[in-house]
Amino acid sequence: MKKIALSILVAILTVSLLAACGQTNDSKQGEEKKTLIMGTSADFPPFESRDNEGNFVGFDIDLANYIAKELGYELEIKDMGFDGLIGALQTDRVDFVASGMSATDKRKESVDFSSEYHRSGEMIVTLKDSEIKNMEDLNGKKIGVQLGTIQEEGVKKLSETMDLEMKTLDKVPSLIQELKSGRIDAIYLDKTVGEGYIKELDLAGFDDESEGTPGMAIAFPKDSELVAEFNKVIEKMKENGELEKLEEKWLSEE
């Protein structure tokens, strides 16, 4: 009887230990779920880029870190080509995308967007001695754009009314090199990004005032519960001045 009782006691202790281990693992899994994975294309200063130490920096980086902290999440950032960001959302490789992405109607067919947090517009970037001084001068020229961007769609639309050759590349720095080497005549860029390159690299350029474009927003998989959570923080940032602080830090001209 003593042996039987001892066996029962050992069995009970074993089950209790296993249950405790299971609870510990579940707790760890719960903590892991508190990490959000952000997709971005870190070649788009001042919105996202890397500093000399390889750290992610920029408007979108600070914005995402602020929102994640407010909501109690850890943030992990994955750098990838801009044209692969929506696909990463659709295949659940990232939880959201913050990458200077305009909330176009076409993109809304594939993903959901937060409320708008910034609006730039577009511009043409050229060399300082370029003969291209306005939109009409683009006729017969070769224009560079970043693959998968709203600017790519813009050049396609311009091609309906003028003779243009378009060259698409994954990264903006690659487009800058193409421009400086004379392999393209101009680059069609987000205005804020273009102004940064013009100032830093002593280039030239002018605004495209032909039509307004959708503002920038954070992208999510369809029906993501994060949209409402992020929107609450973005609206709070607009009200308490935190969004304005980010604009002054990253987007204002010094």
N, C-alpha and C positions, 0 to 999 in steps of 0.2 A: 504493500500500500504506500509505504514511504517512497519507493522508487517511482510509483505511478504519480504520486503527488509532486515529486521533484521534476518529473518529466513535464507535467502540466505547467509547473512554474517556469521552467526553462522556455517552454513554447510561448507562454504569455509574454515573458521578457523579450524574446526574439521578435515577436509581432510588434511590441511597443517600440523597440529600437528601429525596426524597419519603418514604422509609421512616422517616427521622429525624423528619420533620414528623408523620408518622402516629403515631409513638411518643409524641411530645410531646402530641398531641391526646388520645391514649388515656390518658396520665398525668393530664391535666387532667380528663378525664371521670371517671377513677377518684376524683380528689379531690372532685369534685362529688357523687359517690355517697355520700361520707362525711357528707353533711348530712342530718339527719333533720328532717322537717316535722311539727310538732305542731299539732293543732287544739285550740282552746279557745274558751270563751265568757267573755270577760273582764269579767263583770259579777257576779261571785260571790265577793266578799271574805269571808274572808281567803284563799280558795283561789286565785282569779285575778281581777285587776283591773288598772287602769292608774294610775300615779302622776300627779302634776301635770305631769310632762314627757312623759307618754304612754308611758312604759316599762311593760312587763309586770311585775307583782309578785305575790307570794303564795306560799302553800304549794306548790301544784302547779307553779308556775314554778320555784321553787328545787329541788323534787324532780326535775323533768325535766332541768334544767341539770346537776344532780349526776350523774344516771344517764348522760346523754349524754357528759359529761366522762370518767366512769369507763370507758365503752365506746369512747372515742376518736372520737366524732361531734361535728360542729358542730350547733347547734340553731337552727332557724327556726320562728317561732311565727305561726300564722294565726288571727286572731280572727273568729269567725262566730257565728251564732245557735245556741243549744244544740240545737234540734230538727234542725239540719242536720249535726251532727257525725258521726253514724253513716253518713249518706249520703256524707259526704266520705271516710270510711274505705272504703266499698264501691266508690267510684269512683276510688280511689287518688290523691285530691287531697292527702291527708295520710298520714303513716306511722303515727301513733298519736294518741290523744286523751287528754289529762289535763285534766279539767274538772269535778272533783267528781262524777264519774259513778258511780252505784251499779251493781254488777254483778248486775242482775236476770236471772231465767231468760229473760224475753222478749227482752232485749238479747243474751243469749248465743246466741240463734238466728241473729243477724246478724253478730256480731263475737266475737272472743276477748278474754279479759281476763287481766291479770296477777294475781298474788296481791294480796289486800286490803292497803291501806296506811293506811286510816282508816275509822272508823265513828262517825257522828254521831247519827242518829235524826232525828225531825221535830218541829216545833213550830208553834203558831199565833201569829202576830204581829198585834197590834191597836193601836189608839190607847189612850192611858193612861186616858181616861174611857169606854172601851167597856164595854157591858153584857155582853160575851162574856167569861166567866171560866173556862169549861171546855168540853169537847167537846160536851156536850149543848146548850149555848147556841148552837151553830152552826146549829141547826135553823131553817130559814126565812131564812138569811142568804146573802149573796153573797160567795164566797170566790175570791181571786185566786191563781193558780199560774203558774209559768214553763212555757211550752210545751215539751213533750217530756221533762219531768222525771218522776222517780219520784213527786214530790208531785202531779203531775197525775193519775197513776194512783191515788194515795191518795184524792184527793177524789172520783174516780169511784166508788171502793169505798164511801166514806162516803155517797155519794148513794143507795146501795142501801137504806140503813136510815134516812135522814132527808131532809128537804126542803132541798136545797141548789141554789144557782145558782152555776155556775163561770165565771170569766172567765180566759182564758189570754192571756198576753202574752209577747213574746220575751225581755224583759230585766227583771231584778229591780228596778232603779231605777224603771222605769215602773210596776211594781206598788206600790212605795212611794208614788209620786205619786198613784196611784188611791186608795190607802188614806187618805192625808192630805187628799185632796179630797172624801172621803166617797162615792166611786163604787163602792167595795167595802167590806165590813165587816171583813174579815180576810184575811191572807195565810198560806198553808200553805207553810212553808219548811224547808230543812235546818236542823237545830238550831244548828250552829255559825255558819252565816250569819245566822240569825235573831237570835241573841244579840248578834252584832256590830251589826246595825242597831238593836236595842233600846237598846244602850248609847250608840251614836253619835247617834241621833235622838230619844232620850227617849221611846221607845215602850213598849208592854207586851206580854206574851205568856205562854204556858204550853206545857209539853211535851205531845206526843201519846204516851201510854204504852200505846196500844191493842195495838201489835205491833212486833216488831223488824223492821228493814229490812236489806237487804244492805249490806255495807261498800263503800267507794269503791275503785275499781281503775282501772288504765290500760287503755284499749281499743285493739285492733289489728284489722286485717283478718283474716278467717278464715285459719288456717294460717300466720300470720306467724312467721318464725323469730325475730323480735325478742322474742316473749313469753318464751322461755327466757332470753335475754340479760338482759332487764329484771328477771326474777324473781331471778336470781342477785344483782343489785345491791341489789334491795329487801330480800332476806333478809340480805345483808351489812350494810345500813343498820340493820336491826333489831338485829343482833348487836353492831355497833360503836357504837351510840348516836346515829348521824347522823339517823335518823328521829325519835328523841325530841327532838333539838335543833331540828328543824324544827317539831315540835309545840309546843315551848316558845316558839319565836320567833313563830309565827303563831296558835296556837290557845289558848294559856294566857291566863287572865284576869289582867289586871294590877290 
